[in-house]
Amino acid sequence: MSDIIAHEQSLKRNERLRGRSASWGPKFARGLVSFLITLLAAVALVFAVELIGRGSVSEVVRFFSETHRPAWTTVALFALLFLALDAILWRAHQSILLVAPIVLGLAWIGYEKRFYLGDPLYPTDILYARQIVELLPLMASDRPVTALVIALSTVAAAAFMVFAWRKARHLPRKSIGGRLLCLIVSVPILGYFASIMDYSSFSQMRDNLRISPMMWDQKANYAHNGFTLAFLLNVPMANVAAPAGYSQYAMTSIDRATDAVYIPAQQPDIIVVMSESLWDATRLPNVTIRPDPLKFVKSVQSGHVFSPEFGGMTANVEFEALTGFSNAFLPYGSIPYQQYVRGELPSMASFLRNAGYETLAVHPFAEWFWNRGPVYEAFGFDRFLSQENLPPLEKRGKLASDEALTEEIIKQAEAATDPLFLFAVTLQGHGPYGSDRYPEPKHEVITAAGEAARSSIQSFAEGAADADKSLRRLIRWAAKREQPTVIALFGDHLPPLGPAYVATGFMERNVANRFAPADEMLVQHETPLVVWNNKTGRVPNIGTVSPAFLPFHVFQAAGIEHPYYTGFLGDLRHRYAVIDRHLLIGADGGNAEGWMRRPTIDPLLRQYRLLQYDTMFGRRYGQDRFFPAVPPELVAERARRADIATY
């Protein structure tokens, strides 16, 4: 009997083994097919992303076919990501519906950013996504057909996604064993991959995968590595490493040109205006503009500002102008206002406030734009008059007019009881420049570049002329004052005229080059600069300077001395005029392209970098020496004036 039972159990065991053996083949086949679908989806996604970014099928094919570029590394990355997310979501290929819209959306936003500003999309751009939404009406009015296509495409894509997610319920569920296998394979590899994406450290594996960080040239970075990997390489930019040699001893070894903090007994009011996109459009070749939009600006012009940006990124220019620090020493694509200003930071405003000045910032747009509210507080401004707390300003076109803003500046200056430092950022000159922006334009533009170029140049010229008239009004008002007054005005960057630059022959592309010979870079980055004193007139022969040198020239015009702003920056200015991450121009006109990649640099520039790092990110070893407390007598004088005003 026992033999019969044993025999039956043996037969049942053999049947189970045969069943398992028979089912293993189909399961393996299904798994292989599922993996191939995942792989093909990854290939299709990378191809689509690169097609959006490069705009050329042949360029995308070249990206995939050239072995020194990491196209297939990107495919593997997405395939592993799909596997991991499918394991989490339970259903095969459902992750594609989650990842693809996000990545394709980012690629398209990157394409639009490059169209307007010339730079690719960086991870930090997500921090000011709200700003892009605020500007969408202007962009839509400039490109209505494109805006309509985008709107319809967005609606269609949203409808498709709703349909696809509903259908996703019918996708095959993954078994527990299959999910565990996907996680065991994908998660460790993805984790290791993330660890080698820090471009500041060497990685042999990263080199083997053909990933080459080119952080000094983001155009080349995105072209070589592709959108996805270049975007990921820029994630660590929020971490700024200490320069070689940074220490307390290094900071105490830096010489100061002056130990003094000096302000004239009759403290001058200081008004600095950063004029949105102010530029001399008569520089466009084969273009005649009548009358000259910047006639008055040219009559009082002191020189030019070499903007580190083009067509946008105003906050980076503003950062240099207020702090005397340089974007050249920060990661390419970073935005200090968004990433690095997290507490009190020395600026012209903080020094002057401590010296008895009322410090006021004015900008007729939203307080959150470019994070200006918290940044201005960190910089030491007593008040910030923004769209939220300014009286309604008359508009010219769709934006607050320069004329109305100038009247507000004059009103604030006349109401001030203390000496005043006022920093204003205009808005009217902001692009785009649609043909219907200014009814009944007063400027004639003659060009053979086509109607689209002519109309955009004309719209820009109308706005520039308004900025010109506003400066004339401000200077004529200040000229009648008994109170010593210094006025500085500069353009933040060239306007985003886009195709008009190409049509007129001014540039080969819609946006400026990041790497080019010095003479070409100057043409594409120079904006007007005016520094004027109501007692002595304009400050002549400043030349072309980086925005970081503006504190030196403004304080010099005001008769103010400071260990950093006139001392150290003064020494630096006597040796250099432009300090850009790609271009160094000496005070004597000599230049050095690609200077930051050279093995040795001028010790003075190294000290400049150390001072900036120490103040922004370090232990502030140089704080007391270069940004000292204001002498007690100046503080007492401010308190005395406050008591009188209260009484």
C-alpha positions as CSV (number, residue, x, y, z in Angstrom):
1,M,0.0,0.0,0.0
2,S,2.8,2.4,0.9
3,D,4.5,1.6,-2.4
4,I,1.3,2.6,-4.3
5,I,1.1,5.9,-2.4
6,A,4.7,6.7,-3.0
7,H,4.3,5.9,-6.7
8,E,1.3,8.3,-6.9
9,Q,3.2,11.1,-5.1
10,S,6.1,10.6,-7.5
11,L,3.8,10.8,-10.5
12,K,2.2,14.1,-9.2
13,R,5.7,15.6,-8.5
14,N,6.8,14.8,-12.0
15,E,3.7,16.3,-13.4
16,R,4.3,19.5,-11.5
17,L,7.9,19.7,-12.7
18,R,6.8,19.1,-16.3
19,G,4.2,21.9,-15.8
20,R,6.8,24.3,-14.5
21,S,9.1,23.4,-17.3
22,A,6.4,23.9,-19.9
23,S,5.3,27.3,-18.4
24,W,8.9,28.6,-18.1
25,G,9.3,29.0,-21.8
26,P,6.3,31.3,-22.4
27,K,7.1,33.3,-19.2
28,F,10.6,33.9,-20.5
29,A,9.3,34.9,-23.9
30,R,6.8,37.3,-22.4
31,G,9.5,38.8,-20.2
32,L,11.9,39.2,-23.2
33,V,9.2,40.8,-25.3
34,S,8.3,43.2,-22.4
35,F,12.0,44.1,-22.0
36,L,12.3,44.8,-25.8
37,I,9.3,47.0,-25.7
38,T,10.8,48.9,-22.8
39,L,14.1,49.2,-24.7
40,L,12.4,50.4,-27.9
41,A,10.4,52.9,-25.8
42,A,13.6,54.3,-24.4
43,V,15.1,54.6,-27.9
44,A,12.0,56.4,-29.2
45,L,12.0,58.8,-26.2
46,V,15.6,59.7,-26.5
47,F,15.2,60.2,-30.3
48,A,12.2,62.4,-29.8
49,V,13.8,64.5,-27.1
50,E,17.0,65.1,-29.2
51,L,14.9,65.9,-32.3
52,I,13.1,68.6,-30.3
53,G,16.4,70.0,-29.1
54,R,18.4,69.7,-32.2
55,G,15.7,70.3,-34.8
56,S,17.3,68.0,-37.3
57,V,16.9,64.3,-38.0
58,S,20.4,64.0,-39.4
59,E,21.9,65.5,-36.2
60,V,20.0,63.1,-34.1
61,V,21.1,60.1,-36.2
62,R,24.7,61.4,-35.9
63,F,24.2,61.6,-32.1
64,F,23.2,57.9,-32.0
65,S,25.8,56.7,-34.5
66,E,29.0,58.4,-33.2
67,T,30.5,56.1,-30.6
68,H,32.2,59.0,-28.6
69,R,28.8,60.4,-27.7
70,P,26.5,58.9,-24.9
71,A,23.3,58.3,-26.8
72,W,23.0,54.7,-25.9
73,T,24.0,55.4,-22.3
74,T,20.9,57.7,-22.2
75,V,18.8,54.9,-23.7
76,A,20.0,52.5,-21.0
77,L,19.3,55.1,-18.3
78,F,15.7,55.5,-19.4
79,A,15.2,51.7,-19.8
80,L,16.4,51.2,-16.2
81,L,14.2,54.0,-15.0
82,F,11.2,52.4,-16.8
83,L,11.9,49.1,-15.2
84,A,12.2,50.6,-11.7
85,L,9.0,52.6,-12.1
86,D,7.1,49.7,-13.6
87,A,8.0,47.7,-10.5
88,I,6.6,50.4,-8.3
89,L,3.5,51.0,-10.4
90,W,2.8,47.2,-10.7
91,R,2.0,47.3,-14.4
92,A,4.3,46.8,-17.3
93,H,5.1,50.0,-19.4
94,Q,2.9,52.3,-17.3
95,S,6.0,54.2,-16.4
96,I,6.3,55.4,-20.1
97,L,3.1,57.3,-19.6
98,L,4.6,59.0,-16.6
99,V,8.1,59.8,-17.8
100,A,7.6,60.6,-21.5
101,P,5.3,63.7,-21.0
102,I,7.6,65.2,-18.4
103,V,10.8,64.7,-20.4
104,L,9.3,65.8,-23.7
105,G,7.8,68.8,-22.0
106,L,11.2,69.8,-20.6
107,A,12.8,69.4,-24.0
108,W,10.2,71.6,-25.6
109,I,10.6,74.3,-22.9
110,G,14.4,74.1,-23.5
111,Y,13.8,74.7,-27.2
112,E,11.7,77.8,-26.5
113,K,14.2,79.1,-24.0
114,R,17.0,78.7,-26.5
115,F,14.9,80.5,-29.1
116,Y,14.5,83.6,-26.9
117,L,17.6,83.6,-24.8
118,G,20.2,81.4,-26.5
119,D,20.8,79.2,-23.5
120,P,19.6,75.6,-22.9
121,L,17.3,74.6,-20.1
122,Y,18.9,74.2,-16.7
123,P,17.5,72.5,-13.6
124,T,17.5,75.8,-11.8
125,D,15.2,77.2,-14.4
126,I,12.4,75.2,-12.7
127,L,12.7,77.6,-9.7
128,Y,11.3,80.5,-11.7
129,A,8.7,78.6,-13.8
130,R,6.1,81.0,-12.4
131,Q,7.9,83.9,-14.1
132,I,7.6,82.2,-17.5
133,V,3.9,81.8,-16.9
134,E,3.6,85.5,-16.2
135,L,5.3,86.3,-19.5
136,L,3.3,84.0,-21.6
137,P,0.8,86.7,-22.7
138,L,3.6,88.8,-24.1
139,M,5.1,85.8,-25.9
140,A,1.7,84.9,-27.3
141,S,1.2,88.3,-28.7
142,D,4.6,88.2,-30.3
143,R,4.0,84.7,-31.9
144,P,0.2,84.3,-32.0
145,V,0.2,81.4,-34.5
146,T,2.8,79.5,-32.5
147,A,0.8,80.2,-29.3
148,L,-2.3,78.8,-30.9
149,V,-0.6,75.7,-32.1
150,I,0.9,75.2,-28.6
151,A,-2.4,75.7,-26.9
152,L,-4.2,73.2,-29.2
153,S,-1.3,70.7,-28.9
154,T,-1.4,71.0,-25.1
155,V,-5.2,70.3,-25.1
156,A,-4.7,67.4,-27.5
157,A,-1.8,66.0,-25.4
158,A,-3.8,66.3,-22.2
159,A,-6.8,64.5,-23.8
160,F,-4.5,61.7,-25.1
161,M,-2.9,61.3,-21.6
162,V,-6.3,60.9,-20.0
163,F,-7.3,58.3,-22.6
164,A,-3.9,56.5,-22.2
165,W,-4.1,56.3,-18.4
166,R,-7.5,54.9,-18.6
167,K,-6.4,52.2,-21.0
168,A,-3.3,51.6,-18.8
169,R,-5.6,49.7,-16.5
170,H,-5.6,46.8,-19.0
171,L,-1.8,46.5,-19.1
172,P,-0.5,43.2,-17.7
173,R,0.3,43.2,-14.0
174,K,3.8,42.3,-13.0
175,S,4.3,39.4,-10.7
176,I,5.9,40.0,-7.3
177,G,9.0,38.0,-8.5
178,G,9.2,40.1,-11.6
179,R,8.9,43.4,-9.7
180,L,11.6,42.3,-7.2
181,L,13.9,41.4,-10.1
182,C,13.4,44.7,-11.8
183,L,14.2,46.6,-8.6
184,I,17.2,44.5,-7.8
185,V,18.7,45.1,-11.3
186,S,17.7,48.8,-11.8
187,V,17.9,50.6,-8.5
188,P,21.6,49.9,-7.7
189,I,22.7,50.8,-11.2
190,L,20.6,54.1,-11.1
191,G,22.1,54.9,-7.7
192,Y,25.6,54.4,-9.0
193,F,24.8,56.4,-12.1
194,A,23.6,59.3,-9.9
195,S,26.8,59.2,-7.9
196,I,29.0,59.7,-11.0
197,M,27.1,62.8,-12.3
198,D,28.9,65.2,-10.1
199,Y,31.1,67.0,-12.7
200,S,33.4,68.5,-10.1
201,S,34.9,65.0,-9.3
202,F,36.7,62.7,-11.7
203,S,35.0,59.4,-12.7
204,Q,36.6,56.8,-14.9
205,M,33.2,55.1,-15.4
206,R,31.7,58.3,-16.6
207,D,34.4,58.6,-19.2
208,N,33.9,55.0,-20.2
209,L,30.2,55.8,-20.7
210,R,31.3,58.7,-23.1
211,I,29.8,61.3,-20.7
212,S,32.0,64.5,-20.9
213,P,30.9,67.4,-18.7
214,M,31.6,70.7,-20.5
215,M,30.3,73.1,-17.9
216,W,32.3,76.0,-19.3
217,D,30.4,75.8,-22.6
218,Q,26.8,74.6,-22.2
219,K,26.1,74.7,-25.9
220,A,28.8,72.1,-26.4
221,N,27.7,70.3,-23.2
222,Y,24.2,69.7,-24.5
223,A,25.4,69.0,-28.1
224,H,27.8,66.3,-26.9
225,N,25.9,64.7,-24.0
226,G,22.4,65.2,-25.2
227,F,19.6,67.0,-23.4
228,T,18.9,64.5,-20.7
229,L,22.5,63.9,-19.5
230,A,23.5,67.6,-19.9
231,F,20.5,68.5,-17.8
232,L,21.4,66.0,-15.1
233,L,25.1,67.2,-15.1
234,N,23.8,70.7,-14.2
235,V,21.9,69.5,-11.1
236,P,25.0,69.7,-8.8
237,M,25.6,73.4,-9.8
238,A,23.8,74.4,-6.6
239,N,26.9,73.1,-4.8
240,V,29.8,75.6,-5.2
241,A,33.1,74.1,-4.2
242,A,35.8,76.1,-2.4
243,P,38.5,77.4,-4.7
244,A,41.9,75.8,-4.3
245,G,43.9,77.4,-1.4
246,Y,40.9,78.8,0.4
247,S,41.7,79.2,4.1
248,Q,41.8,81.8,6.9
249,Y,45.4,82.5,6.2
250,A,44.7,83.1,2.5
251,M,42.0,85.6,3.3
252,T,44.1,87.5,5.8
253,S,47.0,87.7,3.3
254,I,44.9,89.7,0.8
255,D,46.0,93.3,0.7
256,R,43.6,96.2,0.9
257,A,44.1,99.4,-1.1
258,T,42.4,101.3,1.7
259,D,41.2,100.7,5.2
260,A,39.0,103.8,5.2
261,V,35.2,104.0,5.2
262,Y,34.6,107.6,4.1
263,I,31.5,109.4,3.0
264,P,31.4,113.2,2.3
265,A,29.9,115.4,5.0
266,Q,27.1,116.3,2.6
267,Q,26.1,112.8,1.8
268,P,25.0,112.6,-1.9
269,D,21.8,110.9,-3.0
270,I,22.6,108.0,-5.3
271,I,20.1,106.8,-7.9
272,V,21.0,103.8,-10.0
273,V,18.6,102.7,-12.8
274,M,19.0,99.4,-14.6
275,S,17.1,100.0,-17.8
276,E,15.5,96.8,-19.3
277,S,17.1,95.9,-22.6
278,L,18.4,99.4,-23.2
279,W,20.7,99.3,-26.3
280,D,21.7,101.4,-29.2
281,A,19.7,99.9,-32.1
282,T,21.5,102.2,-34.6
283,R,24.3,99.7,-34.3
284,L,22.4,97.3,-36.5
285,P,24.0,97.2,-40.0
286,N,22.0,98.4,-43.0
287,V,19.4,99.9,-40.8
288,T,18.4,103.6,-40.5
289,I,16.4,104.8,-37.5
290,R,15.0,108.4,-37.5
291,P,15.2,110.1,-35.1
292,D,17.9,108.6,-33.0
293,P,16.2,106.8,-30.1
294,L,19.1,107.4,-27.7
295,K,20.1,111.0,-28.6
296,F,20.2,112.2,-25.0
297,V,21.8,109.0,-23.6
298,K,24.6,109.5,-26.0
299,S,25.1,113.1,-25.0
300,V,25.9,112.1,-21.4
301,Q,27.2,108.6,-21.9
302,S,30.2,107.5,-19.9
303,G,30.9,104.2,-21.5
304,H,29.4,100.8,-21.8
305,V,28.5,97.8,-19.6
306,F,29.7,94.4,-20.8
307,S,26.6,92.3,-20.0
308,P,27.3,88.7,-19.0
309,E,23.9,87.8,-20.4
310,F,22.0,88.2,-23.6
311,G,18.3,88.8,-24.2
312,G,17.3,88.0,-20.6
313,M,18.6,86.7,-17.2
314,T,18.4,90.2,-15.9
315,A,18.9,89.1,-12.3
316,N,22.5,87.9,-13.0
317,V,23.5,91.4,-14.3
318,E,21.7,93.0,-11.3
319,F,23.6,90.7,-8.9
320,E,27.0,91.9,-10.2
321,A,25.9,95.6,-10.2
322,L,24.8,95.5,-6.5
323,T,27.4,93.3,-5.0
324,G,30.6,93.9,-7.0
325,F,30.9,90.1,-7.3
326,S,31.2,88.2,-10.6
327,N,29.1,85.5,-12.3
328,A,32.4,84.3,-13.8
329,F,33.1,82.4,-10.5
330,L,29.7,80.7,-10.3
331,P,28.6,77.6,-12.1
332,Y,27.5,78.2,-15.7
333,G,23.7,78.6,-15.8
334,S,23.3,79.4,-12.1
335,I,21.2,82.2,-10.9
336,P,22.5,83.6,-7.6
337,Y,19.1,85.3,-6.8
338,Q,17.5,81.9,-7.0
339,Q,20.1,79.6,-5.6
340,Y,22.7,81.3,-3.4
341,V,21.3,84.4,-1.7
342,R,19.9,82.8,1.5
343,G,20.9,85.3,4.1
344,E,22.5,88.7,4.6
345,L,25.0,89.5,1.8
346,P,27.1,92.6,1.6
347,S,26.0,95.0,-1.2
348,M,26.0,98.7,-1.9
349,A,22.7,98.9,-0.2
350,S,23.8,97.3,3.1
351,F,26.8,99.5,3.3
352,L,24.9,102.7,2.6
353,R,22.1,101.8,5.0
354,N,24.6,101.3,7.8
355,A,26.1,104.6,6.9
356,G,22.9,106.5,7.4
357,Y,21.2,106.2,4.1
358,E,17.6,105.2,3.3
359,T,17.8,102.3,0.9
360,L,15.0,101.8,-1.5
361,A,14.5,99.3,-4.4
362,V,11.8,100.0,-7.0
363,H,10.5,97.7,-9.8
364,P,7.0,97.8,-11.2
365,F,6.5,94.1,-11.4
366,A,5.7,91.3,-9.0
367,E,7.8,91.0,-5.8
368,W,8.4,87.3,-6.3
369,F,9.8,87.8,-9.8
370,W,13.5,86.7,-9.8
371,N,13.0,86.2,-6.0
372,R,13.6,89.9,-5.6
373,G,11.7,90.4,-2.3
374,P,13.9,88.1,-0.2
375,V,17.0,89.1,-2.1
376,Y,16.6,92.8,-1.6
377,E,16.0,92.2,2.1
378,A,19.2,90.2,2.2
379,F,21.1,92.9,0.4
380,G,20.1,95.5,3.0
381,F,17.3,97.5,1.3
382,D,14.9,99.1,3.8
383,R,12.0,98.9,1.4
384,F,11.1,97.4,-1.9
385,L,8.3,99.1,-3.9
386,S,7.0,96.5,-6.3
387,Q,3.8,96.0,-8.2
388,E,2.1,95.0,-5.0
389,N,2.7,98.3,-3.1
390,L,3.3,100.9,-5.8
391,P,0.5,103.2,-6.9
392,P,-0.9,102.2,-10.3
393,L,1.6,103.3,-12.9
394,E,0.5,104.4,-16.3
395,K,1.3,101.8,-19.0
396,R,3.0,102.2,-22.3
397,G,2.0,99.3,-24.4
398,K,1.2,96.5,-21.9
399,L,3.8,97.4,-19.3
400,A,4.5,100.1,-16.8
401,S,6.0,103.0,-18.6
402,D,9.5,104.4,-18.0
403,E,8.0,107.8,-17.7
404,A,5.7,106.9,-14.9
405,L,8.5,105.0,-13.1
406,T,10.8,108.0,-13.4
407,E,8.1,110.3,-11.8
408,E,7.9,107.7,-8.9
409,I,11.6,107.8,-8.5
410,I,11.6,111.6,-8.3
411,K,8.7,111.5,-5.8
412,Q,10.5,109.1,-3.5
413,A,13.7,111.1,-3.7
414,E,11.9,114.4,-2.8
415,A,10.2,112.7,0.1
416,A,13.3,111.2,1.6
417,T,14.5,112.7,4.9
418,D,17.8,110.8,5.0
419,P,20.3,110.6,2.2
420,L,18.9,108.2,-0.4
421,F,20.2,105.2,-2.2
422,L,17.6,104.2,-4.8
423,F,18.0,101.2,-7.1
424,A,15.3,101.0,-9.9
425,V,14.7,98.3,-12.5
426,T,12.6,99.4,-15.4
427,L,10.0,97.2,-17.1
428,Q,8.8,98.9,-20.3
429,G,11.7,97.8,-22.5
430,H,11.0,94.1,-21.9
431,G,10.5,91.9,-25.0
432,P,9.1,90.6,-27.2
433,Y,8.5,93.5,-29.6
434,G,5.3,92.9,-31.5
435,S,4.3,95.2,-34.3
436,D,1.2,96.3,-32.5
437,R,2.9,97.2,-29.2
438,Y,3.0,101.0,-29.8
439,P,0.2,102.6,-31.8
440,E,1.3,105.5,-34.0
441,P,5.1,105.0,-33.6
442,K,7.2,108.1,-33.9
443,H,10.3,106.5,-35.3
444,E,11.0,105.6,-38.9
445,V,13.0,102.4,-39.6
446,I,14.5,101.8,-43.1
447,T,15.9,98.4,-43.8
448,A,15.9,95.8,-46.5
449,A,15.8,93.0,-43.9
450,G,12.0,92.4,-44.3
451,E,8.8,93.7,-42.7
452,A,9.1,91.4,-39.7
453,A,12.5,92.7,-38.8
454,R,11.6,96.3,-39.5
455,S,8.5,96.2,-37.3
456,S,10.3,94.6,-34.3
457,I,13.1,97.1,-34.6
458,Q,10.6,99.9,-34.7
459,S,8.8,98.7,-31.6
460,F,12.1,98.4,-29.7
461,A,13.2,101.8,-30.9
462,E,10.0,103.4,-29.5
463,G,10.6,101.9,-26.1
464,A,14.3,102.8,-26.1
465,A,13.3,106.4,-27.0
466,D,11.0,106.5,-23.9
467,A,13.9,105.3,-21.8
468,D,16.0,108.1,-23.3
469,K,13.4,110.8,-22.5
470,S,13.0,109.4,-18.9
471,L,16.8,109.8,-18.3
472,R,16.6,113.3,-19.6
473,R,13.8,114.1,-17.2
474,L,15.7,112.6,-14.3
475,I,18.9,114.4,-15.0
476,R,17.2,117.8,-15.6
477,W,15.4,117.4,-12.3
478,A,18.6,116.5,-10.4
479,A,20.5,119.4,-12.0
480,K,18.2,121.8,-10.2
481,R,18.8,120.2,-6.8
482,E,20.9,121.6,-4.0
483,Q,21.3,118.1,-2.6
484,P,24.4,116.4,-4.2
485,T,23.0,113.7,-6.5
486,V,24.7,110.9,-8.4
487,I,22.7,109.2,-11.2
488,A,23.8,106.0,-12.9
489,L,21.9,104.3,-15.7
490,F,22.8,101.2,-17.7
491,G,21.2,98.5,-19.9
492,D,21.1,95.0,-18.5
493,H,21.5,93.2,-21.8
494,L,20.8,93.4,-25.5
495,P,17.1,93.0,-26.4
496,P,15.7,89.7,-27.6
497,L,15.2,90.8,-31.2
498,G,15.6,87.3,-32.5
499,P,15.5,86.9,-36.3
500,A,16.0,90.6,-36.8
501,Y,19.6,90.2,-35.8
502,V,20.1,87.6,-38.5
503,A,18.0,89.4,-41.2
504,T,20.1,92.6,-40.7
505,G,23.4,90.8,-40.7
506,F,24.2,91.8,-37.1
507,M,24.7,88.2,-36.0
508,E,24.8,84.8,-37.5
509,R,22.2,83.5,-35.1
510,N,19.2,84.9,-33.2
511,V,21.3,85.0,-30.0
512,A,24.8,86.1,-29.1
513,N,27.8,83.7,-29.1
514,R,29.2,82.6,-25.8
515,F,32.6,82.0,-27.3
516,A,33.9,84.4,-29.9
517,P,36.8,86.8,-30.5
518,A,36.8,89.8,-28.2
519,D,35.7,92.4,-30.8
520,E,32.6,90.2,-31.6
521,M,31.8,89.6,-28.0
522,L,31.9,93.4,-27.3
523,V,29.5,94.2,-30.1
524,Q,27.0,91.5,-28.8
525,H,27.2,92.4,-25.1
526,E,27.8,96.1,-24.8
527,T,25.0,98.3,-23.4
528,P,25.0,102.1,-22.7
529,L,26.4,103.3,-19.4
530,V,25.8,106.7,-17.9
531,V,27.4,107.9,-14.6
532,W,26.5,111.6,-13.8
533,N,27.0,114.0,-10.9
534,N,24.8,117.0,-10.6
535,K,27.8,119.1,-9.4
536,T,30.4,118.0,-11.8
537,G,28.4,116.5,-14.8
538,R,29.0,113.2,-16.5
539,V,31.9,110.9,-15.6
540,P,33.8,110.5,-18.9
541,N,35.9,107.8,-20.4
542,I,34.9,104.8,-18.2
543,G,35.1,102.6,-21.2
544,T,33.5,99.1,-21.3
545,V,33.3,97.5,-17.9
546,S,31.7,94.5,-16.3
547,P,28.6,95.2,-14.1
548,A,30.7,94.2,-11.1
549,F,32.7,97.4,-11.4
550,L,29.7,99.6,-11.2
551,P,29.9,100.0,-7.4
552,F,33.5,101.3,-7.8
553,H,32.5,103.9,-10.5
554,V,29.4,105.0,-8.7
555,F,31.0,105.4,-5.3
556,Q,34.0,107.1,-6.9
557,A,31.6,109.6,-8.5
558,A,29.9,110.1,-5.1
559,G,33.3,110.7,-3.3
560,I,32.8,107.6,-1.2
561,E,35.7,105.3,-0.1
562,H,35.3,101.7,1.0
563,P,37.8,98.8,1.6
564,Y,36.1,96.5,-0.9
565,Y,34.0,98.7,-3.3
566,T,36.6,101.3,-4.0
567,G,39.7,99.7,-2.5
568,F,39.9,96.1,-3.8
569,L,37.6,96.7,-6.8
570,G,39.6,99.8,-7.5
571,D,42.8,97.8,-7.7
572,L,41.1,95.3,-9.9
573,R,39.6,97.9,-12.1
574,H,43.0,99.5,-12.8
575,R,44.1,96.2,-14.2
576,Y,40.9,94.8,-15.8
577,A,37.9,96.2,-17.5
578,V,35.8,93.1,-18.2
579,I,35.8,89.9,-16.2
580,D,33.6,87.3,-17.9
581,R,33.8,83.6,-17.6
582,H,34.8,83.4,-21.3
583,L,36.6,86.6,-21.8
584,L,39.1,88.8,-19.8
585,I,39.8,92.3,-21.1
586,G,42.5,94.3,-19.5
587,A,42.4,98.0,-18.7
588,D,44.9,98.5,-21.5
589,G,42.6,96.8,-24.0
590,G,44.4,93.4,-24.1
591,N,42.2,90.4,-23.9
592,A,42.4,86.7,-23.0
593,E,39.8,84.2,-24.3
594,G,39.1,81.1,-22.3
595,W,41.3,82.4,-19.5
596,M,39.6,80.4,-16.7
597,R,40.8,77.1,-18.3
598,R,44.4,78.1,-18.2
599,P,46.6,76.5,-15.6
600,T,47.7,79.8,-14.0
601,I,45.8,83.0,-13.5
602,D,46.7,86.4,-12.2
603,P,46.9,86.3,-8.3
604,L,44.7,89.3,-8.1
605,L,41.9,87.4,-9.9
606,R,42.5,84.5,-7.6
607,Q,42.1,86.8,-4.6
608,Y,38.9,88.2,-6.2
609,R,37.5,84.7,-6.4
610,L,38.5,83.9,-2.8
611,L,36.9,87.0,-1.5
612,Q,33.6,86.2,-3.3
613,Y,33.6,82.6,-2.2
614,D,34.4,83.6,1.4
615,T,31.6,86.1,1.5
616,M,28.9,84.1,-0.3
617,F,29.6,80.5,0.8
618,G,32.6,80.4,3.2
619,R,33.4,81.3,6.8
620,R,33.6,85.1,6.1
621,Y,37.2,85.3,7.3
622,G,37.5,88.6,5.4
623,Q,34.3,90.2,6.5
624,D,35.7,92.6,9.1
625,R,38.6,93.6,6.8
626,F,36.7,94.2,3.6
627,F,33.2,94.8,4.8
628,P,33.8,96.5,8.1
629,A,31.2,98.1,10.4
630,V,30.5,101.7,9.6
631,P,32.3,104.2,11.9
632,P,30.2,105.1,15.0
633,E,30.1,108.8,14.1
634,L,28.2,108.0,10.9
635,V,25.7,105.7,12.8
636,A,25.2,108.5,15.4
637,E,24.5,111.0,12.7
638,R,21.8,108.8,11.3
639,A,20.2,108.4,14.7
640,R,20.3,112.1,15.2
641,R,18.5,112.7,11.9
642,A,15.9,110.1,12.8
643,D,15.3,111.8,16.2
644,I,14.8,115.2,14.5
645,A,12.4,113.6,11.9
646,T,10.4,112.0,14.8
647,Y,10.2,115.2,16.8
